[in-house]
Amino acid sequence: MKKQRIGSPWRGMSVIFSRELADHLTSARMRLLQWLVVLTAVAALYGAISSLRQTTAVDPFVFLRLFTDARAPLPAFAALLGFLIPLVAIGLGFDAINGEYSRRTLSRILSQPLYRDALLLGKFLAGLAALAICLVCLWLLVIGAGLILLGVPPSGEEILRSLAFLLAALAYAGVWLAVAMLCSVVFRSASTSALVALGLWLFAALLWPMLAPAIAQAVAPPELTNRLLGMPDLHTLGWQRALLHASPTTLFNDAALSLLSPATRSLGPVFLFQVQGAVLGSPLPLAESLALVWPQLTGLIAAVVLLFTLAYVLFQRQEVRA
């Protein structure tokens, strides 16, 4: 006789969500990742504040420079987040499903009145909530350090821009959390899923930016005239940009550049008609920066939905034995 599910799927998901979130926030793995992020972020923030104290130029967006200014050998705070967020997300999700297999608890969990989609969605939302808590704490750390050490309150537009950057960082974290959970569904070994997820991240962050220009030139080689004159070919550049934006790292970097640097007017080639009548170095309004970065944000959210849907379909087709 077929087992009948009782209770609401949302109730089951809330139970899984609360349990997984409590496990994330109290686990030694999460504490280690938190200290790694906090210590490196404090070092990058100290370098940015030291750089700002040495400059004498008046900047209306001085708080945003806390995210973008760097002092060697440390990168900028935003660039550091682009490196650390995938590590934390993969660390939270690489054993979400196969860890239940290895502990032989998955069949016992699913023997309860609980749907598989509630289990998977609850685990994903718990990991995303843990990442959101970390990012909000880091955002408050930057704002508090700027208030204490710079002595200048942020403007309303700076707060809105930094919050928009926070949402972009959360969407970027969701992509790599979905990648880690997909690997945990596909591979039964936790170490294999962690290595595959880390390999995908390294490929997207380091190798793909080097391979994309070569692939673009092979698919759409520049015209002979442009090659002789040393001019860029727009068709080749279009292919190159399209290939680069297949990487979530490129999408996040573009979003950070547009939101944290208000003077950014274009994320691609700039033509003369685009700068006619524009004052050099003048910042864009927040609405125009959001319109500029909207395709990147949409791409990150679409990647999260696509990867989670793929993990869901594969998990539904798996056989769970006691």
Backbone bond lengths (Angstrom), bond angles and torsions (degrees), N, CA, C in turn:
res aa  C-N    CA-C-N  psi(-1)  N-CA   C-N-CA  omega(-1)  CA-C   N-CA-C  phi
1 M - - - 1.471 - - 1.515 109.17 -
2 K 1.289 116.37 133.29 1.461 120.71 -175.95 1.521 110.80 -68.70
3 K 1.324 114.72 134.71 1.460 120.24 -179.25 1.521 109.99 -71.05
4 Q 1.314 115.38 131.31 1.457 120.64 -177.57 1.516 109.93 -97.60
5 R 1.325 115.47 130.04 1.456 120.85 179.13 1.523 109.68 -80.77
6 I 1.302 116.06 132.82 1.452 120.63 177.41 1.511 107.53 -117.73
7 G 1.320 115.33 156.30 1.453 118.87 179.98 1.509 111.17 87.41
8 S 1.311 115.94 161.24 1.450 122.22 -178.27 1.524 110.35 -81.56
9 P 1.355 118.69 142.45 1.472 119.64 174.96 1.519 112.73 -60.00
10 W 1.340 116.44 -33.06 1.462 119.09 179.51 1.515 111.25 -68.02
11 R 1.330 117.12 -33.58 1.455 119.74 177.64 1.524 110.71 -66.97
12 G 1.339 115.65 -42.56 1.461 118.56 177.34 1.515 111.97 -64.27
13 M 1.334 115.75 -39.26 1.465 118.83 178.64 1.522 111.26 -64.89
14 S 1.341 117.05 -38.21 1.467 119.32 179.59 1.518 111.30 -66.10
15 V 1.336 117.20 -34.68 1.470 120.06 176.92 1.523 110.26 -65.56
16 I 1.324 116.84 -47.10 1.474 120.71 178.34 1.522 110.10 -62.86
17 F 1.338 116.90 -41.66 1.462 120.91 -179.17 1.532 111.42 -60.49
18 S 1.321 117.13 -48.72 1.466 119.96 -178.05 1.521 111.47 -66.01
19 R 1.333 116.95 -38.71 1.469 119.16 179.52 1.523 111.66 -67.48
20 E 1.342 116.38 -45.89 1.463 119.65 -178.73 1.528 111.40 -67.67
21 L 1.332 117.57 -39.13 1.461 119.58 179.16 1.520 110.87 -63.93
22 A 1.325 117.01 -41.27 1.462 119.86 177.01 1.524 110.95 -63.34
23 D 1.337 116.95 -39.40 1.473 119.96 177.99 1.526 110.96 -64.99
24 H 1.333 116.83 -41.12 1.465 119.68 -179.87 1.526 111.48 -63.97
25 L 1.309 116.26 -45.03 1.466 119.93 -173.47 1.524 112.75 -74.23
26 T 1.331 117.45 -19.62 1.468 120.19 -178.48 1.525 113.55 -108.81
27 S 1.336 117.80 -2.05 1.464 119.88 -176.16 1.525 111.12 -78.69
28 A 1.318 115.65 151.92 1.462 120.61 177.55 1.517 111.19 -66.82
29 R 1.352 117.45 -32.04 1.466 120.56 178.22 1.523 111.04 -62.11
30 M 1.345 115.93 -43.97 1.460 119.73 -179.65 1.515 110.79 -66.28
31 R 1.306 118.48 -39.31 1.461 120.94 179.27 1.523 111.13 -64.70
32 L 1.332 116.49 -39.92 1.465 119.60 177.90 1.521 110.85 -63.92
33 L 1.338 117.11 -44.18 1.463 120.42 178.61 1.530 111.43 -65.77
34 Q 1.323 116.52 -37.43 1.460 119.66 178.79 1.527 111.35 -63.83
35 W 1.324 116.80 -44.70 1.466 119.26 179.31 1.521 111.59 -65.41
36 L 1.325 116.88 -36.62 1.462 120.27 176.83 1.523 110.51 -61.58
37 V 1.324 116.72 -46.15 1.463 120.52 -178.94 1.520 111.01 -67.34
38 V 1.335 116.96 -44.54 1.466 120.17 -176.22 1.521 111.20 -65.19
39 L 1.314 118.01 -44.82 1.462 120.32 -177.54 1.525 111.78 -65.05
40 T 1.320 117.24 -44.72 1.467 119.41 178.88 1.532 111.29 -68.92
41 A 1.350 116.82 -35.91 1.455 119.29 178.21 1.523 111.67 -67.43
42 V 1.327 117.55 -38.88 1.464 120.62 177.56 1.520 110.63 -64.34
43 A 1.336 117.02 -39.11 1.461 119.97 178.09 1.529 111.14 -64.58
44 A 1.340 117.15 -43.98 1.466 120.11 177.74 1.514 111.75 -65.46
45 L 1.323 116.89 -37.38 1.462 120.83 178.77 1.528 111.41 -67.66
46 Y 1.313 116.71 -37.83 1.466 120.45 176.80 1.531 110.75 -63.25
47 G 1.339 116.64 -40.73 1.462 119.56 177.24 1.518 112.11 -64.37
48 A 1.348 117.30 -39.84 1.464 120.23 178.82 1.526 111.54 -65.93
49 I 1.334 117.27 -41.28 1.470 120.33 -179.98 1.527 110.33 -67.45
50 S 1.321 117.91 -39.57 1.464 120.55 176.69 1.518 111.14 -62.45
51 S 1.325 117.02 -39.36 1.460 120.46 178.37 1.523 111.24 -67.44
52 L 1.326 117.77 -37.86 1.457 120.89 -179.98 1.526 111.39 -70.03
53 R 1.314 117.95 -33.34 1.457 120.60 179.83 1.526 111.87 -69.48
54 Q 1.323 117.05 -25.38 1.457 120.35 -178.54 1.522 112.85 -85.32
55 T 1.330 118.05 -15.70 1.458 120.63 -179.57 1.524 110.13 -89.95
56 T 1.311 115.07 147.46 1.471 120.74 -178.55 1.526 112.49 -110.74
57 A 1.316 117.22 -3.64 1.461 120.74 -178.77 1.525 110.21 -73.25
58 V 1.324 115.12 143.54 1.462 121.31 178.62 1.530 108.24 -85.47
59 D 1.325 115.57 122.13 1.460 121.07 -178.13 1.523 108.50 -124.08
60 P 1.341 118.21 121.56 1.475 119.04 179.01 1.516 113.18 -70.05
61 F 1.319 117.58 -13.71 1.465 121.49 179.69 1.524 110.09 -117.31
62 V 1.316 116.52 50.91 1.458 120.13 -175.55 1.528 110.93 -68.02
63 F 1.336 117.59 -31.22 1.461 119.38 179.81 1.523 111.70 -68.22
64 L 1.325 117.17 -34.61 1.458 119.51 178.24 1.525 111.39 -67.48
65 R 1.319 116.65 -26.32 1.454 119.42 178.13 1.517 112.23 -69.85
66 L 1.332 118.17 -16.83 1.458 120.18 172.45 1.523 111.16 -62.44
67 F 1.328 116.74 -28.32 1.461 121.22 179.68 1.527 112.14 -86.22
68 T 1.332 117.68 -25.51 1.468 120.17 -169.23 1.523 114.27 -111.59
69 D 1.342 118.62 -24.29 1.461 120.29 -179.34 1.524 110.47 -74.28
70 A 1.320 115.50 144.82 1.462 120.98 -179.66 1.522 109.27 -132.99
71 R 1.305 114.06 155.58 1.460 121.17 175.72 1.519 107.49 -136.06
72 A 1.320 116.35 121.35 1.463 121.34 -176.34 1.532 110.31 -56.80
73 P 1.334 116.08 141.95 1.481 129.92 6.77 1.524 113.99 -92.19
74 L 1.333 118.68 3.86 1.457 120.86 -177.29 1.524 110.77 -85.67
75 P 1.330 117.57 144.90 1.473 119.95 175.93 1.521 110.37 -79.52
76 A 1.315 115.53 179.26 1.456 120.90 176.94 1.525 110.31 -70.51
77 F 1.333 114.90 160.81 1.460 120.16 -177.87 1.529 111.10 -61.12
78 A 1.325 117.91 -43.53 1.467 120.95 -179.88 1.525 111.18 -65.14
79 A 1.340 116.91 -41.27 1.465 119.61 177.93 1.524 110.95 -65.47
80 L 1.325 116.48 -35.15 1.461 120.61 178.23 1.527 111.24 -66.46
81 L 1.334 116.21 -38.28 1.458 119.23 176.05 1.527 111.08 -64.35
82 G 1.323 117.23 -38.53 1.453 120.19 177.17 1.509 112.94 -61.21
83 F 1.338 117.18 -24.09 1.464 121.61 178.15 1.526 111.79 -89.37
84 L 1.340 117.57 -37.79 1.457 120.88 -172.34 1.526 113.44 -87.71
85 I 1.328 117.67 -30.41 1.468 119.77 -177.53 1.529 111.89 -58.91
86 P 1.346 120.46 -45.90 1.468 118.22 177.39 1.526 113.52 -61.10
87 L 1.335 117.60 -35.97 1.460 119.78 178.94 1.524 111.45 -62.57
88 V 1.332 116.36 -45.21 1.458 119.88 -179.96 1.528 110.56 -66.90
89 A 1.329 117.09 -43.76 1.467 120.33 -179.03 1.525 111.20 -63.14
90 I 1.323 117.41 -43.81 1.466 120.29 178.06 1.523 110.30 -66.02
91 G 1.339 116.89 -38.56 1.459 119.83 178.32 1.515 113.09 -62.97
92 L 1.333 117.92 -27.70 1.464 120.83 179.71 1.526 113.24 -85.37
93 G 1.335 118.14 -26.39 1.452 119.11 -170.41 1.513 117.14 -116.14
94 F 1.331 119.10 -2.84 1.467 118.80 -172.16 1.529 112.39 -70.64
95 D 1.333 119.03 -20.70 1.467 120.98 179.36 1.526 111.71 -121.71
96 A 1.323 116.76 28.63 1.461 119.80 -176.69 1.524 112.14 -63.72
97 I 1.323 117.83 -42.07 1.461 121.36 -178.07 1.522 111.64 -104.05
98 N 1.337 117.52 -48.53 1.467 117.95 -178.37 1.528 112.38 -67.67
99 G 1.342 117.24 -20.32 1.464 118.94 173.40 1.518 111.38 -66.44
100 E 1.348 116.91 -35.43 1.463 119.62 175.32 1.523 110.88 -68.67
101 Y 1.338 117.36 -34.76 1.460 120.32 175.50 1.529 110.91 -63.45
102 S 1.334 116.43 -47.80 1.461 119.88 -176.24 1.533 112.15 -66.57
103 R 1.335 116.88 -31.52 1.471 120.02 177.24 1.524 112.41 -86.37
104 R 1.338 116.91 -1.70 1.460 124.00 179.95 1.532 111.74 57.46
105 T 1.317 115.31 39.13 1.465 120.07 179.56 1.525 112.51 -110.57
106 L 1.340 117.74 -10.03 1.466 119.33 -175.88 1.524 111.51 -66.11
107 S 1.338 116.84 -42.87 1.468 118.81 -179.90 1.516 111.25 -65.89
108 R 1.329 117.09 -34.85 1.461 119.35 178.02 1.533 111.51 -69.46
109 I 1.337 116.47 -36.58 1.471 119.65 178.40 1.515 110.37 -66.92
110 L 1.335 116.57 -45.09 1.462 120.04 -177.91 1.524 112.82 -75.83
111 S 1.341 117.96 -13.15 1.459 119.61 173.52 1.522 112.17 -73.59
112 Q 1.332 116.22 -16.03 1.457 121.04 174.34 1.530 109.08 -78.16
113 P 1.335 116.75 166.21 1.484 118.71 176.92 1.524 111.10 -70.13
114 L 1.322 115.37 73.39 1.463 121.87 -175.10 1.519 108.98 -139.88
115 Y 1.303 116.96 132.17 1.458 122.21 178.36 1.522 110.38 -82.91
116 R 1.324 115.68 153.17 1.466 119.85 178.44 1.527 111.75 -65.67
117 D 1.333 116.48 -39.19 1.455 118.30 -179.88 1.521 111.03 -65.72
118 A 1.355 117.73 -33.57 1.467 120.49 176.20 1.516 110.75 -66.07
119 L 1.337 116.79 -37.99 1.466 120.15 177.91 1.521 111.18 -64.48
120 L 1.334 116.85 -48.50 1.456 120.31 -177.04 1.525 111.70 -67.90
121 L 1.331 116.51 -43.72 1.460 119.76 -179.43 1.524 111.21 -67.71
122 G 1.322 117.58 -38.09 1.463 119.92 177.71 1.510 112.11 -63.13
123 K 1.328 117.27 -41.36 1.464 120.39 177.82 1.526 111.19 -65.78
124 F 1.328 116.58 -40.80 1.458 119.45 -179.59 1.529 111.31 -66.43
125 L 1.330 117.13 -45.79 1.459 120.16 -179.07 1.526 111.38 -67.02
126 A 1.321 117.79 -32.18 1.463 119.99 177.06 1.525 110.98 -67.06
127 G 1.327 116.52 -43.41 1.462 118.86 176.18 1.509 112.26 -64.26
128 L 1.348 116.65 -39.45 1.460 119.80 178.84 1.529 110.89 -67.17
129 A 1.328 117.22 -36.69 1.466 120.02 177.96 1.532 110.81 -66.99
130 A 1.331 117.62 -38.96 1.467 120.25 177.18 1.530 110.92 -63.98
131 L 1.331 116.53 -40.54 1.465 120.01 176.59 1.525 111.28 -66.01
132 A 1.331 117.04 -38.23 1.466 120.43 178.39 1.522 111.11 -64.23
133 I 1.316 117.36 -39.10 1.469 120.48 177.80 1.523 110.42 -63.13
134 C 1.325 117.07 -42.94 1.471 120.67 178.58 1.527 111.33 -62.94
135 L 1.337 116.48 -44.34 1.462 119.91 -178.00 1.527 111.70 -67.39
136 V 1.325 116.92 -39.48 1.467 119.63 178.27 1.528 110.33 -65.11
137 C 1.321 117.28 -39.60 1.467 120.20 177.63 1.532 111.02 -63.59
138 L 1.330 116.81 -40.33 1.462 119.74 177.25 1.528 111.14 -66.06
139 W 1.333 116.58 -40.06 1.466 120.31 177.55 1.525 110.71 -61.73
140 L 1.327 117.59 -43.72 1.464 120.84 177.32 1.529 111.23 -65.28
141 L 1.328 116.79 -33.70 1.466 120.27 177.06 1.523 111.00 -63.83
142 V 1.323 116.97 -42.52 1.468 120.58 178.88 1.522 110.50 -65.61
143 I 1.329 117.42 -46.25 1.458 120.58 -179.25 1.535 110.67 -63.51
144 G 1.332 117.38 -43.88 1.463 119.94 -179.90 1.511 112.71 -66.04
145 A 1.346 116.88 -41.95 1.464 119.78 178.38 1.521 111.11 -64.66
146 G 1.343 117.10 -38.20 1.453 119.37 177.75 1.520 112.68 -65.73
147 L 1.324 116.41 -39.81 1.469 119.79 178.54 1.526 111.58 -65.17
148 I 1.325 117.05 -40.60 1.469 120.30 -175.88 1.523 111.38 -76.59
149 L 1.333 117.35 -45.80 1.465 120.65 -171.05 1.523 113.26 -89.56
150 L 1.323 117.62 -28.69 1.466 119.79 178.61 1.521 112.33 -94.63
151 G 1.307 116.57 -29.01 1.461 120.09 179.31 1.513 114.31 72.12
152 V 1.321 117.16 19.55 1.470 121.83 -179.43 1.523 108.02 -124.10
153 P 1.332 118.55 124.87 1.470 119.24 178.75 1.526 110.90 -74.34
154 P 1.312 118.27 146.54 1.474 120.30 177.76 1.519 110.98 -73.70
155 S 1.311 115.35 149.91 1.460 120.53 176.54 1.523 109.75 -79.86
156 G 1.334 115.36 169.28 1.460 119.42 179.36 1.514 112.88 -63.32
157 E 1.346 116.52 -37.98 1.469 119.17 179.40 1.519 111.24 -68.31
158 E 1.328 117.38 -35.86 1.465 119.52 177.31 1.523 111.27 -64.41
159 I 1.327 117.15 -40.26 1.461 120.28 177.33 1.524 110.72 -63.27
160 L 1.332 117.01 -44.00 1.464 120.27 -179.69 1.526 111.60 -65.74
161 R 1.331 116.52 -40.35 1.465 119.48 179.27 1.528 110.70 -66.28
162 S 1.325 117.20 -41.70 1.468 119.53 179.27 1.529 110.87 -68.13
163 L 1.332 118.44 -34.30 1.457 120.42 175.69 1.529 111.42 -67.95
164 A 1.327 117.03 -38.48 1.466 119.79 175.30 1.523 110.89 -63.97
165 F 1.329 116.48 -38.71 1.464 119.58 175.04 1.523 110.60 -64.30
166 L 1.329 117.50 -36.68 1.458 121.19 177.58 1.523 111.29 -62.77
167 L 1.324 117.38 -40.72 1.463 120.99 177.02 1.533 111.17 -66.18
168 A 1.334 116.72 -39.17 1.473 119.64 176.95 1.526 110.65 -64.14
169 A 1.337 117.10 -39.88 1.464 120.42 177.54 1.524 111.22 -64.65
170 L 1.330 117.19 -36.90 1.460 120.34 178.26 1.527 111.12 -67.55
171 A 1.339 117.29 -39.89 1.465 120.01 176.02 1.527 110.79 -64.51
172 Y 1.332 116.72 -39.02 1.469 120.99 176.88 1.523 110.51 -63.63
173 A 1.338 116.95 -41.21 1.458 120.61 176.84 1.525 110.74 -64.31
174 G 1.348 116.76 -37.53 1.453 119.68 178.30 1.512 113.09 -62.66
175 V 1.334 117.36 -34.11 1.467 120.25 177.46 1.518 110.89 -61.03
176 W 1.329 116.97 -49.17 1.459 119.50 -176.45 1.520 112.11 -75.43
177 L 1.323 118.03 -27.05 1.461 119.81 171.97 1.524 110.41 -66.22
178 A 1.339 117.05 -41.39 1.459 120.45 176.57 1.521 111.38 -65.22
179 V 1.348 117.67 -37.96 1.467 120.64 176.05 1.523 110.43 -61.79
180 A 1.339 116.86 -44.74 1.465 120.92 -179.44 1.527 110.97 -64.14
181 M 1.331 117.20 -41.38 1.462 119.51 179.54 1.528 111.48 -69.53
182 L 1.327 117.13 -34.75 1.458 120.13 174.98 1.527 110.65 -62.40
183 C 1.317 116.82 -43.03 1.470 120.24 177.24 1.528 111.18 -65.23
184 S 1.335 117.07 -35.11 1.465 119.63 178.93 1.519 111.62 -69.64
185 V 1.337 117.93 -24.97 1.457 121.16 175.89 1.525 110.92 -79.61
186 V 1.336 116.46 -40.66 1.468 120.90 -175.32 1.528 111.55 -73.18
187 F 1.332 117.52 -42.36 1.457 121.60 -174.65 1.526 110.35 -105.71
188 R 1.324 116.29 135.10 1.462 120.84 179.49 1.526 111.91 -79.32
189 S 1.309 118.06 -21.83 1.465 121.34 179.39 1.522 109.89 -91.49
190 A 1.336 116.02 130.48 1.462 120.20 -179.44 1.526 111.01 -67.70
191 S 1.330 117.00 -37.69 1.464 119.36 179.73 1.523 111.16 -66.07
192 T 1.331 117.47 -37.58 1.463 120.38 177.90 1.521 111.13 -65.46
193 S 1.321 116.92 -44.40 1.469 119.49 -180.00 1.523 110.92 -64.76
194 A 1.327 118.05 -37.41 1.469 120.18 177.76 1.515 111.03 -65.18
195 L 1.336 117.42 -43.66 1.465 120.83 -179.24 1.530 111.07 -66.13
196 V 1.325 117.70 -40.10 1.460 120.24 179.80 1.528 110.47 -67.03
197 A 1.331 117.01 -42.73 1.463 120.02 179.20 1.526 111.27 -63.93
198 L 1.330 116.99 -42.95 1.462 119.80 177.63 1.524 111.25 -66.00
199 G 1.331 116.94 -36.39 1.459 119.80 177.44 1.521 112.10 -65.32
200 L 1.332 116.87 -39.82 1.465 119.84 176.20 1.520 111.23 -63.97
201 W 1.324 116.83 -39.52 1.463 119.62 178.58 1.529 111.30 -65.23
202 L 1.333 117.58 -44.49 1.460 120.14 179.08 1.529 110.97 -64.64
203 F 1.323 116.56 -37.47 1.468 119.51 178.04 1.528 110.93 -64.35
204 A 1.340 116.30 -44.81 1.465 119.77 -178.56 1.519 112.16 -69.66
205 A 1.344 117.47 -33.05 1.464 120.23 -174.86 1.518 113.05 -88.15
206 L 1.342 117.97 -33.96 1.462 120.19 -172.29 1.527 113.15 -113.16
207 L 1.322 117.50 -47.09 1.462 119.70 -172.67 1.527 112.77 -83.17
208 W 1.332 117.18 -39.69 1.464 119.11 -175.83 1.528 112.85 -62.44
209 P 1.344 121.09 -40.57 1.468 118.83 176.35 1.524 113.97 -60.80
210 M 1.343 117.88 -23.65 1.461 120.08 176.76 1.525 111.82 -86.90
211 L 1.321 117.32 -30.35 1.461 120.16 -178.49 1.522 112.60 -82.22
212 A 1.329 117.45 -30.88 1.469 120.29 -174.85 1.530 112.75 -60.35
213 P 1.359 120.85 -45.91 1.471 118.53 178.03 1.521 113.39 -61.30
214 A 1.343 117.39 -38.18 1.464 119.72 179.21 1.524 111.04 -66.67
215 I 1.329 117.44 -40.61 1.464 120.71 178.49 1.529 110.30 -66.56
216 A 1.342 116.91 -39.14 1.469 120.08 179.26 1.521 110.97 -63.30
217 Q 1.323 118.19 -41.22 1.465 120.30 178.92 1.520 111.81 -68.84
218 A 1.347 117.02 -30.14 1.464 119.66 177.82 1.526 111.35 -74.81
219 V 1.332 116.76 -38.18 1.465 120.30 -179.06 1.524 111.02 -76.67
220 A 1.330 116.62 -44.57 1.468 121.51 -178.20 1.523 108.46 -129.90
221 P 1.330 118.25 80.35 1.466 120.03 -178.65 1.521 111.87 -64.14
222 P 1.318 117.46 144.40 1.479 119.84 -179.36 1.519 111.12 -66.37
223 E 1.305 115.56 152.96 1.464 120.83 179.45 1.523 110.53 -68.34
224 L 1.325 114.83 155.04 1.463 120.42 -175.86 1.520 111.20 -63.75
225 T 1.328 117.43 -37.93 1.473 120.28 -179.64 1.518 111.10 -63.09
226 N 1.310 116.69 -47.06 1.458 120.13 178.85 1.524 111.70 -64.69
227 R 1.331 115.80 -33.90 1.461 119.07 179.80 1.526 110.57 -68.65
228 L 1.322 117.54 -40.12 1.458 120.14 179.88 1.519 112.02 -70.02
229 L 1.339 116.50 -36.27 1.462 120.25 179.94 1.527 112.93 -83.01
230 G 1.312 116.57 -6.10 1.465 119.72 -178.72 1.509 113.46 71.52
231 M 1.334 116.45 24.76 1.464 120.75 -179.12 1.527 109.82 -98.68
232 P 1.329 117.24 147.11 1.464 119.52 178.23 1.516 111.35 -71.18
233 D 1.294 116.22 144.30 1.453 122.16 177.81 1.524 109.01 -93.49
234 L 1.341 117.52 123.48 1.457 120.96 -174.56 1.525 111.46 -66.76
235 H 1.319 117.15 -33.36 1.462 119.81 178.96 1.523 110.37 -65.83
236 T 1.319 116.26 -43.52 1.467 120.23 177.99 1.522 111.21 -66.12
237 L 1.344 116.70 -41.36 1.463 119.81 177.86 1.525 111.88 -63.23
238 G 1.333 116.28 -35.41 1.458 119.17 177.59 1.517 112.38 -63.87
239 W 1.337 115.95 -43.71 1.463 119.69 176.27 1.523 111.47 -64.07
240 Q 1.312 116.00 -40.80 1.464 119.71 -179.47 1.527 111.32 -62.76
241 R 1.330 117.00 -44.85 1.462 120.15 178.90 1.523 111.28 -64.79
242 A 1.322 116.61 -39.34 1.463 119.42 179.19 1.527 111.26 -64.38
243 L 1.317 116.72 -40.63 1.466 119.76 179.20 1.524 111.53 -69.53
244 L 1.331 116.43 -40.25 1.465 118.99 179.37 1.516 111.99 -63.40
245 H 1.339 116.49 -35.01 1.453 119.52 -178.21 1.517 112.84 -79.14
246 A 1.329 117.93 3.11 1.455 119.83 168.39 1.519 111.80 -75.38
247 S 1.327 117.34 -13.36 1.462 122.34 178.91 1.523 109.79 -93.88
248 P 1.328 119.04 130.33 1.473 119.92 176.50 1.522 112.91 -64.41
249 T 1.333 117.64 -24.67 1.460 120.24 177.60 1.521 110.95 -64.41
250 T 1.329 117.63 -42.99 1.461 121.19 177.05 1.526 111.28 -64.09
251 L 1.321 116.76 -40.72 1.463 119.95 178.43 1.523 111.22 -61.81
252 F 1.320 116.45 -42.63 1.468 119.74 179.96 1.520 111.38 -68.18
253 N 1.318 117.22 -41.47 1.469 119.84 179.18 1.528 111.36 -63.14
254 D 1.328 117.37 -40.80 1.466 120.12 177.20 1.521 111.26 -64.32
255 A 1.334 116.34 -40.57 1.466 119.48 179.01 1.522 111.00 -64.61
256 A 1.323 116.91 -41.76 1.464 120.09 179.00 1.525 111.31 -65.19
257 L 1.330 116.96 -40.73 1.466 120.43 179.84 1.521 111.48 -63.82
258 S 1.322 116.70 -43.75 1.460 119.77 -177.17 1.524 112.19 -71.20
259 L 1.334 118.08 -37.90 1.461 120.98 -175.26 1.524 112.70 -81.86
260 L 1.319 117.53 -35.54 1.463 120.83 -174.99 1.523 112.98 -94.89
261 S 1.324 117.90 -12.98 1.468 121.77 176.29 1.531 108.18 -120.38
262 P 1.330 118.16 90.21 1.475 120.45 -173.94 1.524 113.67 -61.38
263 A 1.332 118.56 -20.18 1.456 119.76 179.96 1.525 112.90 -76.02
264 T 1.334 118.04 -8.26 1.463 121.71 179.81 1.521 109.74 -70.47
265 R 1.330 116.79 119.31 1.461 122.07 -177.51 1.517 113.24 -105.66
266 S 1.311 117.54 -17.26 1.455 119.93 -178.85 1.525 108.27 -153.96
267 L 1.328 116.06 146.65 1.457 121.74 177.43 1.520 111.98 -103.73
268 G 1.321 116.41 8.02 1.453 121.50 178.56 1.512 110.66 -138.10
269 P 1.324 117.76 -157.15 1.468 120.40 176.83 1.522 111.56 -60.49
270 V 1.322 116.47 138.58 1.466 122.81 -179.17 1.526 108.71 -105.58
271 F 1.338 116.73 125.81 1.449 121.97 178.52 1.522 109.76 -99.98
272 L 1.346 114.91 163.22 1.460 119.09 -175.85 1.520 112.59 -63.58
273 F 1.333 117.59 -37.01 1.459 118.66 -178.20 1.525 111.91 -68.95
274 Q 1.361 117.61 -17.97 1.453 120.19 179.16 1.519 112.59 -78.31
275 V 1.314 117.85 -20.41 1.467 120.64 -177.48 1.518 112.28 -110.89
276 Q 1.331 117.75 6.43 1.457 119.82 177.99 1.528 110.12 -68.32
277 G 1.313 115.53 126.48 1.455 121.19 -179.51 1.504 115.01 81.82
278 A 1.327 118.58 -1.05 1.459 121.61 -179.21 1.519 109.82 -89.06
279 V 1.317 116.46 140.80 1.467 122.29 175.90 1.517 108.51 -83.15
280 L 1.331 116.53 128.16 1.460 121.36 -176.10 1.525 109.94 -61.67
281 G 1.341 116.37 125.57 1.450 121.73 177.68 1.506 115.13 82.89
282 S 1.337 118.15 0.80 1.460 119.85 -179.74 1.523 109.59 -74.67
283 P 1.335 117.38 138.93 1.474 119.91 -177.35 1.521 111.72 -76.36
284 L 1.319 115.04 151.19 1.452 121.25 174.24 1.521 109.87 -82.85
285 P 1.322 118.28 148.62 1.470 119.37 171.12 1.524 110.80 -62.74
286 L 1.319 115.21 158.80 1.462 120.18 -177.58 1.523 111.80 -60.75
287 A 1.327 117.05 -38.55 1.467 119.62 -179.05 1.522 111.49 -62.73
288 E 1.330 117.23 -39.54 1.465 119.91 179.70 1.527 111.14 -71.87
289 S 1.330 118.36 -35.84 1.467 120.18 175.84 1.522 111.05 -64.76
290 L 1.334 116.49 -38.54 1.462 119.58 177.05 1.528 111.02 -66.72
291 A 1.334 116.91 -38.93 1.465 119.56 176.61 1.530 111.00 -64.85
292 L 1.334 116.49 -34.37 1.464 120.50 179.64 1.518 111.63 -68.51
293 V 1.337 116.03 -35.42 1.455 120.20 -173.75 1.528 112.22 -99.46
294 W 1.330 117.55 -1.03 1.450 120.11 -177.74 1.529 113.70 -58.96
295 P 1.326 121.36 -41.19 1.475 119.17 176.90 1.527 113.06 -60.24
296 Q 1.334 118.20 -37.10 1.459 120.63 178.65 1.534 111.15 -65.82
297 L 1.340 116.25 -44.58 1.459 119.47 179.03 1.526 111.03 -64.22
298 T 1.329 116.32 -40.69 1.464 119.97 177.81 1.526 111.14 -63.64
299 G 1.336 116.59 -39.12 1.456 120.12 178.50 1.524 112.37 -64.16
300 L 1.330 117.82 -40.37 1.462 120.61 178.30 1.518 111.36 -64.80
301 I 1.342 116.85 -44.39 1.463 119.95 179.89 1.525 110.73 -66.01
302 A 1.333 116.74 -39.41 1.465 119.60 178.39 1.524 111.16 -64.79
303 A 1.332 117.23 -36.88 1.464 120.24 177.47 1.519 111.12 -64.72
304 V 1.336 117.65 -39.21 1.462 120.81 177.21 1.528 110.50 -61.52
305 V 1.330 116.85 -47.13 1.465 121.00 -178.72 1.527 110.72 -64.00
306 L 1.333 116.90 -42.92 1.462 120.71 -178.22 1.529 111.66 -64.86
307 L 1.326 116.59 -46.34 1.470 120.17 -178.43 1.528 111.23 -67.23
308 F 1.331 117.00 -41.21 1.467 118.90 179.06 1.530 110.70 -66.35
309 T 1.324 117.77 -38.80 1.467 120.60 177.77 1.518 111.24 -63.07
310 L 1.330 117.10 -40.83 1.458 120.21 177.82 1.531 110.86 -63.91
311 A 1.331 117.07 -43.10 1.465 120.19 176.85 1.527 110.96 -62.69
312 Y 1.314 116.77 -38.84 1.470 121.10 179.51 1.525 110.84 -63.79
313 V 1.335 117.32 -45.69 1.473 120.73 -178.82 1.522 110.30 -63.29
314 L 1.320 117.30 -44.05 1.467 120.02 -179.66 1.527 111.16 -66.84
315 F 1.320 117.02 -38.22 1.466 120.04 -179.80 1.520 111.29 -68.41
316 Q 1.326 118.04 -34.66 1.453 120.77 178.57 1.530 111.96 -66.83
317 R 1.320 116.46 -28.01 1.466 120.15 -177.77 1.517 113.36 -89.75
318 Q 1.297 117.30 -5.63 1.466 119.45 179.83 1.533 110.54 -79.40
319 E 1.318 114.16 148.63 1.451 120.28 177.57 1.523 109.19 -95.81
320 V 1.301 116.38 130.05 1.454 122.19 -179.51 1.520 108.13 -109.85
321 R 1.320 115.94 118.85 1.463 120.78 -179.94 1.527 109.18 -113.48
322 A 1.296 113.42 152.16 1.462 119.50 178.60 1.521 110.86 -72.66
